[in-house]
Amino acid sequence: MADALAALLAEAGCDIRVYGSAETFMASGPPVDGDVVVVDLGLPGISGRDVIRWLGGLAARPRVVVISGKAERDLTRELQGLAFDGVLRKPPSVNWLPEIVPDRTATP
């Protein structure tokens, strides 16, 4: 899943960093101004919900896009009270591009 999304974003000319876990991502330091963070709610270890909560507590919160394959009812419950900018349903597609990076078009 991460590889397919990374390939899509790379083809659109985005600078990408892929992390194997939330722990690795969080240990790398906070995102910088202008970053977009794509969070899969189904992360192993630290949950995607906890990552979104951490990002929401930063002084300069990045754009946060959530991806999930969960049922709508479960997704709504899990995201309640969290700050995020968009939700995308699995599987990934080229149609995701405008939601992740709104200043780019879906056709590179």
Order of alpha helices (4+ residues) and beta strands (2+ residues): alpha-alpha-beta-alpha-beta-alpha-beta-alpha
